[in-house]
Amino acid sequence: MLSADCCQPKANMSKTRQIRYIIFLKDVMILALTCFGGPQVHLTMFLDRLVKKHNYITEAEIMELQALCQILPGPTSTQTITAIGFRLGGPNLAYLTLLVWIIPFNHHSFYQTNGCGVYYFCCVFYRNEGD
């Protein structure tokens, strides 16, 4: 029969893992807000933040994931960051990583598109108002 003490480190490990996942998602958000350019620039920023600064993954592993994602159709950087999330925490962390990675891009695109629409509407409205 197992004592209650043997289960305690497992609970602490789970809490530590949750905190690590939250810090990882914070790092993904920082990358999503600051990364611009193509997959080569993203890879360099991934290496700096995720490999050298926090040791989430090794450089060889990220290079292997990047090579795999380059042969797949679609956005390489999105696939790479999602694969890193999957490698660290399974499918749930991969889904959250994908959401955190794409939210700034969608937010920017939404306001950029709607901002142009509002500008166009104001120009047409004020131009026709004087007639």
MIDOMAR-560366 format. One record per residue: residue number from 1; x, y, z of N, C-alpha, C in turn. Coordinates in steps of 0.05 Angstrom, whole numbers, plus 5000, padded with zeros to 4 digits. Layout:
N
@pos NUM | n.x X | n.y Y | n.z Z | ca.x X | ca.y Y | ca.z Z | c.x X | c.y Y | c.z Z $
...
This chain:
131
@pos 1 | n.x 5017 | n.y 4976 | n.z 5000 | ca.x 5000 | ca.y 5000 | ca.z 5000 | c.x 5018 | c.y 5025 | c.z 5000 $
@pos 2 | n.x 5011 | n.y 5044 | n.z 4983 | ca.x 5026 | ca.y 5068 | ca.z 4981 | c.x 5017 | c.y 5089 | c.z 5002 $
@pos 3 | n.x 5036 | n.y 5103 | n.z 5012 | ca.x 5029 | ca.y 5124 | ca.z 5031 | c.x 5022 | c.y 5150 | c.z 5016 $
@pos 4 | n.x 5010 | n.y 5168 | n.z 5031 | ca.x 5003 | ca.y 5194 | ca.z 5018 | c.x 5027 | c.y 5211 | c.z 5011 $
@pos 5 | n.x 5050 | n.y 5206 | n.z 5024 | ca.x 5074 | ca.y 5221 | ca.z 5018 | c.x 5085 | c.y 5215 | c.z 4990 $
@pos 6 | n.x 5081 | n.y 5191 | n.z 4981 | ca.x 5092 | ca.y 5184 | ca.z 4955 | c.x 5078 | c.y 5199 | c.z 4932 $
@pos 7 | n.x 5054 | n.y 5207 | n.z 4937 | ca.x 5039 | ca.y 5222 | ca.z 4916 | c.x 5044 | c.y 5252 | c.z 4916 $
@pos 8 | n.x 5055 | n.y 5262 | n.z 4937 | ca.x 5060 | ca.y 5291 | ca.z 4939 | c.x 5078 | c.y 5302 | c.z 4917 $
@pos 9 | n.x 5101 | n.y 5290 | n.z 4912 | ca.x 5118 | ca.y 5302 | ca.z 4891 | c.x 5105 | c.y 5302 | c.z 4864 $
@pos 10 | n.x 5088 | n.y 5283 | n.z 4858 | ca.x 5074 | ca.y 5282 | ca.z 4833 | c.x 5055 | c.y 5306 | c.z 4830 $
@pos 11 | n.x 5041 | n.y 5313 | n.z 4851 | ca.x 5024 | ca.y 5337 | ca.z 4851 | c.x 5041 | c.y 5362 | c.z 4847 $
@pos 12 | n.x 5063 | n.y 5364 | n.z 4860 | ca.x 5081 | ca.y 5387 | ca.z 4857 | c.x 5092 | c.y 5389 | c.z 4829 $
@pos 13 | n.x 5099 | n.y 5365 | n.z 4817 | ca.x 5109 | ca.y 5365 | ca.z 4790 | c.x 5088 | c.y 5375 | c.z 4771 $
@pos 14 | n.x 5063 | n.y 5368 | n.z 4775 | ca.x 5041 | ca.y 5377 | ca.z 4758 | c.x 5038 | c.y 5408 | c.z 4760 $
@pos 15 | n.x 5040 | n.y 5418 | n.z 4784 | ca.x 5038 | ca.y 5447 | ca.z 4788 | c.x 5062 | c.y 5461 | c.z 4774 $
@pos 16 | n.x 5086 | n.y 5450 | n.z 4777 | ca.x 5109 | ca.y 5461 | ca.z 4764 | c.x 5106 | c.y 5460 | c.z 4734 $
@pos 17 | n.x 5095 | n.y 5439 | n.z 4724 | ca.x 5091 | ca.y 5436 | ca.z 4695 | c.x 5071 | c.y 5457 | c.z 4685 $
@pos 18 | n.x 5050 | n.y 5462 | n.z 4700 | ca.x 5030 | ca.y 5482 | ca.z 4693 | c.x 5043 | c.y 5510 | c.z 4692 $
@pos 19 | n.x 5060 | n.y 5516 | n.z 4711 | ca.x 5073 | ca.y 5542 | ca.z 4712 | c.x 5092 | c.y 5544 | c.z 4688 $
@pos 20 | n.x 5106 | n.y 5523 | n.z 4682 | ca.x 5124 | ca.y 5523 | ca.z 4659 | c.x 5109 | c.y 5527 | c.z 4633 $
@pos 21 | n.x 5085 | n.y 5515 | n.z 4630 | ca.x 5069 | ca.y 5519 | ca.z 4607 | c.x 5059 | c.y 5548 | c.z 4604 $
@pos 22 | n.x 5052 | n.y 5560 | n.z 4626 | ca.x 5043 | ca.y 5588 | ca.z 4626 | c.x 5066 | c.y 5606 | c.z 4618 $
@pos 23 | n.x 5090 | n.y 5601 | n.z 4628 | ca.x 5113 | ca.y 5617 | ca.z 4621 | c.x 5119 | c.y 5613 | c.z 4591 $
@pos 24 | n.x 5117 | n.y 5588 | n.z 4581 | ca.x 5121 | ca.y 5583 | ca.z 4553 | c.x 5101 | c.y 5598 | c.z 4536 $
@pos 25 | n.x 5076 | n.y 5598 | n.z 4544 | ca.x 5055 | ca.y 5613 | ca.z 4528 | c.x 5061 | c.y 5643 | c.z 4529 $
@pos 26 | n.x 5071 | n.y 5653 | n.z 4552 | ca.x 5079 | ca.y 5681 | ca.z 4553 | c.x 5102 | c.y 5687 | c.z 4533 $
@pos 27 | n.x 5121 | n.y 5669 | n.z 4532 | ca.x 5142 | ca.y 5672 | ca.z 4512 | c.x 5132 | c.y 5671 | c.z 4484 $
@pos 28 | n.x 5113 | n.y 5654 | n.z 4478 | ca.x 5101 | ca.y 5653 | ca.z 4452 | c.x 5087 | c.y 5679 | c.z 4445 $
@pos 29 | n.x 5073 | n.y 5691 | n.z 4465 | ca.x 5059 | ca.y 5716 | ca.z 4460 | c.x 5080 | c.y 5738 | c.z 4455 $
@pos 30 | n.x 5102 | n.y 5739 | n.z 4469 | ca.x 5123 | ca.y 5759 | ca.z 4464 | c.x 5134 | c.y 5755 | c.z 4436 $
@pos 31 | n.x 5138 | n.y 5730 | n.z 4428 | ca.x 5148 | ca.y 5725 | ca.z 4401 | c.x 5127 | c.y 5734 | c.z 4380 $
@pos 32 | n.x 5102 | n.y 5728 | n.z 4385 | ca.x 5081 | ca.y 5735 | ca.z 4366 | c.x 5079 | c.y 5765 | c.z 4363 $
@pos 33 | n.x 5083 | n.y 5780 | n.z 4384 | ca.x 5081 | ca.y 5809 | ca.z 4382 | c.x 5106 | c.y 5822 | c.z 4370 $
@pos 34 | n.x 5129 | n.y 5809 | n.z 4372 | ca.x 5154 | ca.y 5821 | ca.z 4363 | c.x 5165 | c.y 5809 | c.z 4338 $
@pos 35 | n.x 5156 | n.y 5786 | n.z 4330 | ca.x 5167 | ca.y 5773 | ca.z 4306 | c.x 5155 | c.y 5785 | c.z 4281 $
@pos 36 | n.x 5172 | n.y 5792 | n.z 4262 | ca.x 5163 | ca.y 5800 | ca.z 4236 | c.x 5185 | c.y 5791 | c.z 4217 $
@pos 37 | n.x 5177 | n.y 5787 | n.z 4192 | ca.x 5196 | ca.y 5776 | ca.z 4172 | c.x 5187 | c.y 5748 | c.z 4165 $
@pos 38 | n.x 5204 | n.y 5733 | n.z 4154 | ca.x 5197 | ca.y 5706 | ca.z 4145 | c.x 5206 | c.y 5685 | c.z 4165 $
@pos 39 | n.x 5203 | n.y 5659 | n.z 4157 | ca.x 5210 | ca.y 5637 | ca.z 4175 | c.x 5239 | c.y 5637 | c.z 4184 $
@pos 40 | n.x 5257 | n.y 5648 | n.z 4168 | ca.x 5285 | ca.y 5649 | ca.z 4176 | c.x 5289 | c.y 5667 | c.z 4200 $
@pos 41 | n.x 5275 | n.y 5690 | n.z 4200 | ca.x 5277 | ca.y 5709 | ca.z 4223 | c.x 5263 | c.y 5696 | c.z 4247 $
@pos 42 | n.x 5240 | n.y 5684 | n.z 4243 | ca.x 5226 | ca.y 5671 | ca.z 4265 | c.x 5243 | c.y 5649 | c.z 4278 $
@pos 43 | n.x 5257 | n.y 5633 | n.z 4261 | ca.x 5274 | ca.y 5612 | ca.z 4272 | c.x 5296 | c.y 5624 | c.z 4289 $
@pos 44 | n.x 5308 | n.y 5646 | n.z 4281 | ca.x 5328 | ca.y 5658 | ca.z 4297 | c.x 5317 | c.y 5668 | c.z 4324 $
@pos 45 | n.x 5294 | n.y 5680 | n.z 4323 | ca.x 5281 | ca.y 5689 | ca.z 4348 | c.x 5273 | c.y 5666 | c.z 4366 $
@pos 46 | n.x 5263 | n.y 5644 | n.z 4353 | ca.x 5257 | ca.y 5620 | ca.z 4368 | c.x 5282 | c.y 5609 | c.z 4382 $
@pos 47 | n.x 5304 | n.y 5608 | n.z 4367 | ca.x 5329 | ca.y 5598 | ca.z 4379 | c.x 5337 | c.y 5615 | c.z 4403 $
@pos 48 | n.x 5336 | n.y 5641 | n.z 4400 | ca.x 5344 | ca.y 5659 | ca.z 4421 | c.x 5327 | c.y 5656 | c.z 4446 $
@pos 49 | n.x 5301 | n.y 5656 | n.z 4443 | ca.x 5283 | ca.y 5657 | ca.z 4466 | c.x 5277 | c.y 5629 | c.z 4477 $
@pos 50 | n.x 5271 | n.y 5610 | n.z 4459 | ca.x 5262 | ca.y 5584 | ca.z 4468 | c.x 5284 | c.y 5564 | c.z 4474 $
@pos 51 | n.x 5307 | n.y 5567 | n.z 4460 | ca.x 5329 | ca.y 5548 | ca.z 4464 | c.x 5350 | c.y 5560 | c.z 4483 $
@pos 52 | n.x 5361 | n.y 5583 | n.z 4476 | ca.x 5383 | ca.y 5594 | ca.z 4491 | c.x 5374 | c.y 5606 | c.z 4518 $
@pos 53 | n.x 5352 | n.y 5620 | n.z 4518 | ca.x 5343 | ca.y 5633 | ca.z 4543 | c.x 5329 | c.y 5614 | c.z 4562 $
@pos 54 | n.x 5311 | n.y 5597 | n.z 4552 | ca.x 5294 | ca.y 5581 | ca.z 4570 | c.x 5298 | c.y 5551 | c.z 4568 $
@pos 55 | n.x 5313 | n.y 5541 | n.z 4549 | ca.x 5319 | ca.y 5513 | ca.z 4546 | c.x 5294 | c.y 5495 | c.z 4545 $
@pos 56 | n.x 5274 | n.y 5504 | n.z 4530 | ca.x 5250 | ca.y 5488 | ca.z 4527 | c.x 5256 | c.y 5464 | c.z 4509 $
@pos 57 | n.x 5274 | n.y 5468 | n.z 4490 | ca.x 5280 | ca.y 5448 | ca.z 4470 | c.x 5309 | c.y 5452 | c.z 4462 $
@pos 58 | n.x 5322 | n.y 5431 | n.z 4451 | ca.x 5349 | ca.y 5435 | ca.z 4442 | c.x 5351 | c.y 5446 | c.z 4414 $
@pos 59 | n.x 5374 | n.y 5456 | n.z 4407 | ca.x 5377 | ca.y 5468 | ca.z 4380 | c.x 5374 | c.y 5447 | c.z 4359 $
@pos 60 | n.x 5383 | n.y 5422 | n.z 4364 | ca.x 5380 | ca.y 5401 | ca.z 4344 | c.x 5351 | c.y 5394 | c.z 4340 $
@pos 61 | n.x 5335 | n.y 5394 | n.z 4362 | ca.x 5307 | ca.y 5387 | ca.z 4360 | c.x 5292 | c.y 5409 | c.z 4344 $
@pos 62 | n.x 5298 | n.y 5434 | n.z 4349 | ca.x 5284 | ca.y 5456 | ca.z 4335 | c.x 5291 | c.y 5456 | c.z 4306 $
@pos 63 | n.x 5316 | n.y 5450 | n.z 4299 | ca.x 5324 | ca.y 5448 | ca.z 4271 | c.x 5309 | c.y 5425 | c.z 4257 $
@pos 64 | n.x 5306 | n.y 5403 | n.z 4271 | ca.x 5292 | ca.y 5380 | ca.z 4260 | c.x 5262 | c.y 5387 | c.z 4255 $
@pos 65 | n.x 5250 | n.y 5400 | n.z 4275 | ca.x 5222 | ca.y 5408 | ca.z 4272 | c.x 5219 | c.y 5428 | c.z 4249 $
@pos 66 | n.x 5238 | n.y 5447 | n.z 4247 | ca.x 5236 | ca.y 5467 | ca.z 4226 | c.x 5239 | c.y 5454 | c.z 4199 $
@pos 67 | n.x 5257 | n.y 5435 | n.z 4196 | ca.x 5260 | ca.y 5421 | ca.z 4170 | c.x 5235 | c.y 5405 | c.z 4163 $
@pos 68 | n.x 5223 | n.y 5392 | n.z 4183 | ca.x 5198 | ca.y 5378 | ca.z 4178 | c.x 5176 | c.y 5397 | c.z 4169 $
@pos 69 | n.x 5174 | n.y 5419 | n.z 4183 | ca.x 5152 | ca.y 5438 | ca.z 4177 | c.x 5156 | c.y 5452 | c.z 4150 $
@pos 70 | n.x 5181 | n.y 5454 | n.z 4141 | ca.x 5186 | ca.y 5467 | ca.z 4115 | c.x 5176 | c.y 5450 | c.z 4091 $
@pos 71 | n.x 5175 | n.y 5424 | n.z 4095 | ca.x 5165 | ca.y 5407 | ca.z 4073 | c.x 5135 | c.y 5404 | c.z 4073 $
@pos 72 | n.x 5122 | n.y 5413 | n.z 4094 | ca.x 5093 | ca.y 5413 | ca.z 4095 | c.x 5081 | c.y 5438 | c.z 4083 $
@pos 73 | n.x 5058 | n.y 5436 | n.z 4070 | ca.x 5046 | ca.y 5460 | ca.z 4060 | c.x 5035 | c.y 5477 | c.z 4083 $
@pos 74 | n.x 5037 | n.y 5503 | n.z 4079 | ca.x 5026 | ca.y 5521 | ca.z 4099 | c.x 5048 | c.y 5538 | c.z 4112 $
@pos 75 | n.x 5041 | n.y 5554 | n.z 4131 | ca.x 5060 | ca.y 5573 | ca.z 4144 | c.x 5080 | c.y 5558 | c.z 4162 $
@pos 76 | n.x 5105 | n.y 5559 | n.z 4155 | ca.x 5126 | ca.y 5544 | ca.z 4169 | c.x 5129 | c.y 5553 | c.z 4198 $
@pos 77 | n.x 5129 | n.y 5579 | n.z 4203 | ca.x 5133 | ca.y 5588 | ca.z 4231 | c.x 5110 | c.y 5579 | c.z 4249 $
@pos 78 | n.x 5086 | n.y 5581 | n.z 4239 | ca.x 5063 | ca.y 5573 | ca.z 4255 | c.x 5064 | c.y 5543 | c.z 4261 $
@pos 79 | n.x 5071 | n.y 5527 | n.z 4241 | ca.x 5074 | ca.y 5498 | ca.z 4246 | c.x 5096 | c.y 5492 | c.z 4265 $
@pos 80 | n.x 5119 | n.y 5506 | n.z 4263 | ca.x 5142 | ca.y 5501 | ca.z 4280 | c.x 5135 | c.y 5508 | c.z 4309 $
@pos 81 | n.x 5123 | n.y 5531 | n.z 4314 | ca.x 5117 | ca.y 5539 | ca.z 4342 | c.x 5096 | c.y 5520 | c.z 4354 $
@pos 82 | n.x 5077 | n.y 5512 | n.z 4337 | ca.x 5057 | ca.y 5493 | ca.z 4347 | c.x 5069 | c.y 5466 | c.z 4353 $
@pos 83 | n.x 5088 | n.y 5457 | n.z 4336 | ca.x 5102 | ca.y 5431 | ca.z 4341 | c.x 5118 | c.y 5433 | c.z 4366 $
@pos 84 | n.x 5130 | n.y 5456 | n.z 4372 | ca.x 5145 | ca.y 5458 | ca.z 4397 | c.x 5126 | c.y 5456 | c.z 4421 $
@pos 85 | n.x 5103 | n.y 5469 | n.z 4419 | ca.x 5083 | ca.y 5467 | ca.z 4440 | c.x 5074 | c.y 5438 | c.z 4443 $
@pos 86 | n.x 5070 | n.y 5424 | n.z 4421 | ca.x 5062 | ca.y 5395 | ca.z 4423 | c.x 5084 | c.y 5379 | c.z 4436 $
@pos 87 | n.x 5109 | n.y 5385 | n.z 4429 | ca.x 5131 | ca.y 5369 | ca.z 4440 | c.x 5133 | c.y 5374 | c.z 4471 $
@pos 88 | n.x 5127 | n.y 5398 | n.z 4480 | ca.x 5129 | ca.y 5404 | ca.z 4508 | c.x 5105 | c.y 5394 | c.z 4524 $
@pos 89 | n.x 5081 | n.y 5397 | n.z 4513 | ca.x 5058 | ca.y 5391 | ca.z 4530 | c.x 5035 | c.y 5376 | c.z 4517 $
@pos 90 | n.x 5040 | n.y 5364 | n.z 4494 | ca.x 5019 | ca.y 5349 | ca.z 4481 | c.x 5000 | c.y 5366 | c.z 4465 $
@pos 91 | n.x 4977 | n.y 5354 | n.z 4457 | ca.x 4959 | ca.y 5368 | ca.z 4440 | c.x 4946 | c.y 5393 | c.z 4453 $
@pos 92 | n.x 4940 | n.y 5392 | n.z 4478 | ca.x 4927 | ca.y 5415 | ca.z 4491 | c.x 4946 | c.y 5440 | c.z 4490 $
@pos 93 | n.x 4971 | n.y 5437 | n.z 4497 | ca.x 4989 | ca.y 5459 | ca.z 4496 | c.x 4994 | c.y 5468 | c.z 4467 $
@pos 94 | n.x 4993 | n.y 5449 | n.z 4448 | ca.x 4996 | ca.y 5456 | ca.z 4420 | c.x 4973 | c.y 5474 | c.z 4411 $
@pos 95 | n.x 4949 | n.y 5467 | n.z 4418 | ca.x 4925 | ca.y 5484 | ca.z 4411 | c.x 4928 | c.y 5512 | c.z 4423 $
@pos 96 | n.x 4935 | n.y 5513 | n.z 4449 | ca.x 4938 | ca.y 5539 | ca.z 4462 | c.x 4961 | c.y 5555 | c.z 4449 $
@pos 97 | n.x 4983 | n.y 5542 | n.z 4442 | ca.x 5005 | ca.y 5555 | ca.z 4429 | c.x 4996 | c.y 5567 | c.z 4402 $
@pos 98 | n.x 4981 | n.y 5552 | n.z 4387 | ca.x 4971 | ca.y 5562 | ca.z 4361 | c.x 4953 | c.y 5586 | c.z 4365 $
@pos 99 | n.x 4935 | n.y 5585 | n.z 4385 | ca.x 4918 | ca.y 5608 | ca.z 4390 | c.x 4933 | c.y 5633 | c.z 4398 $
@pos 100 | n.x 4952 | n.y 5629 | n.z 4416 | ca.x 4968 | ca.y 5652 | ca.z 4426 | c.x 4985 | c.y 5663 | c.z 4403 $
@pos 101 | n.x 4995 | n.y 5646 | n.z 4385 | ca.x 5012 | ca.y 5655 | ca.z 4363 | c.x 4996 | c.y 5670 | c.z 4342 $
@pos 102 | n.x 4971 | n.y 5662 | n.z 4337 | ca.x 4956 | ca.y 5675 | ca.z 4315 | c.x 4939 | c.y 5699 | c.z 4325 $
@pos 103 | n.x 4933 | n.y 5702 | n.z 4350 | ca.x 4916 | ca.y 5723 | ca.z 4360 | c.x 4926 | c.y 5751 | c.z 4352 $
@pos 104 | n.x 4952 | n.y 5757 | n.z 4356 | ca.x 4961 | ca.y 5784 | ca.z 4348 | c.x 4958 | c.y 5789 | c.z 4318 $
@pos 105 | n.x 4963 | n.y 5769 | n.z 4302 | ca.x 4960 | ca.y 5773 | ca.z 4273 | c.x 4931 | c.y 5778 | c.z 4265 $
@pos 106 | n.x 4913 | n.y 5763 | n.z 4277 | ca.x 4885 | ca.y 5766 | ca.z 4271 | c.x 4875 | c.y 5793 | c.z 4281 $
@pos 107 | n.x 4883 | n.y 5801 | n.z 4305 | ca.x 4876 | ca.y 5826 | ca.z 4316 | c.x 4885 | c.y 5849 | c.z 4299 $
@pos 108 | n.x 4910 | n.y 5848 | n.z 4290 | ca.x 4921 | ca.y 5869 | ca.z 4273 | c.x 4906 | c.y 5870 | c.z 4246 $
@pos 109 | n.x 4901 | n.y 5847 | n.z 4234 | ca.x 4887 | ca.y 5846 | ca.z 4208 | c.x 4859 | c.y 5856 | c.z 4210 $
@pos 110 | n.x 4845 | n.y 5849 | n.z 4232 | ca.x 4818 | ca.y 5858 | ca.z 4236 | c.x 4816 | c.y 5888 | c.z 4238 $
@pos 111 | n.x 4833 | n.y 5900 | n.z 4254 | ca.x 4832 | ca.y 5929 | ca.z 4257 | c.x 4843 | c.y 5944 | c.z 4233 $
@pos 112 | n.x 4862 | n.y 5932 | n.z 4219 | ca.x 4872 | ca.y 5944 | ca.z 4195 | c.x 4851 | c.y 5944 | c.z 4174 $
@pos 113 | n.x 4837 | n.y 5922 | n.z 4170 | ca.x 4816 | ca.y 5920 | ca.z 4150 | c.x 4792 | c.y 5938 | c.z 4158 $
@pos 114 | n.x 4783 | n.y 5937 | n.z 4182 | ca.x 4760 | ca.y 5954 | ca.z 4190 | c.x 4768 | c.y 5983 | c.z 4192 $
@pos 115 | n.x 4793 | n.y 5989 | n.z 4199 | ca.x 4802 | ca.y 6017 | ca.z 4199 | c.x 4801 | c.y 6029 | c.z 4171 $
@pos 116 | n.x 4809 | n.y 6013 | n.z 4151 | ca.x 4807 | ca.y 6023 | ca.z 4123 | c.x 4778 | c.y 6027 | c.z 4115 $
@pos 117 | n.x 4761 | n.y 6009 | n.z 4124 | ca.x 4733 | ca.y 6011 | ca.z 4117 | c.x 4720 | c.y 6036 | c.z 4130 $
@pos 118 | n.x 4727 | n.y 6042 | n.z 4155 | ca.x 4717 | ca.y 6066 | ca.z 4168 | c.x 4728 | c.y 6091 | c.z 4154 $
@pos 119 | n.x 4753 | n.y 6090 | n.z 4147 | ca.x 4765 | ca.y 6113 | ca.z 4132 | c.x 4751 | c.y 6118 | c.z 4106 $
@pos 120 | n.x 4746 | n.y 6096 | n.z 4091 | ca.x 4732 | ca.y 6098 | ca.z 4065 | c.x 4704 | c.y 6109 | c.z 4069 $
@pos 121 | n.x 4690 | n.y 6099 | n.z 4089 | ca.x 4663 | ca.y 6108 | ca.z 4095 | c.x 4662 | c.y 6138 | c.z 4101 $
@pos 122 | n.x 4681 | n.y 6147 | n.z 4118 | ca.x 4682 | ca.y 6176 | ca.z 4125 | c.x 4688 | c.y 6193 | c.z 4100 $
@pos 123 | n.x 4706 | n.y 6183 | n.z 4083 | ca.x 4713 | ca.y 6199 | ca.z 4059 | c.x 4688 | c.y 6201 | c.z 4041 $
@pos 124 | n.x 4674 | n.y 6179 | n.z 4037 | ca.x 4651 | ca.y 6180 | ca.z 4019 | c.x 4628 | c.y 6196 | c.z 4032 $
@pos 125 | n.x 4624 | n.y 6193 | n.z 4058 | ca.x 4603 | ca.y 6207 | ca.z 4072 | c.x 4607 | c.y 6238 | c.z 4071 $
@pos 126 | n.x 4632 | n.y 6246 | n.z 4078 | ca.x 4637 | ca.y 6275 | ca.z 4078 | c.x 4638 | c.y 6287 | c.z 4050 $
@pos 127 | n.x 4646 | n.y 6271 | n.z 4031 | ca.x 4647 | ca.y 6282 | ca.z 4003 | c.x 4619 | c.y 6286 | c.z 3993 $
@pos 128 | n.x 4601 | n.y 6267 | n.z 3999 | ca.x 4574 | ca.y 6269 | ca.z 3989 | c.x 4557 | c.y 6289 | c.z 4006 $
@pos 129 | n.x 4566 | n.y 6295 | n.z 4030 | ca.x 4551 | ca.y 6312 | ca.z 4047 | c.x 4551 | c.y 6341 | c.z 4037 $
@pos 130 | n.x 4572 | n.y 6349 | n.z 4024 | ca.x 4573 | ca.y 6377 | ca.z 4014 | c.x 4557 | c.y 6381 | c.z 3989 $
@pos 131 | n.x 4547 | n.y 6360 | n.z 3975 | ca.x 4531 | ca.y 6363 | ca.z 3951 | c.x 4503 | c.y 6372 | c.z 3955 $
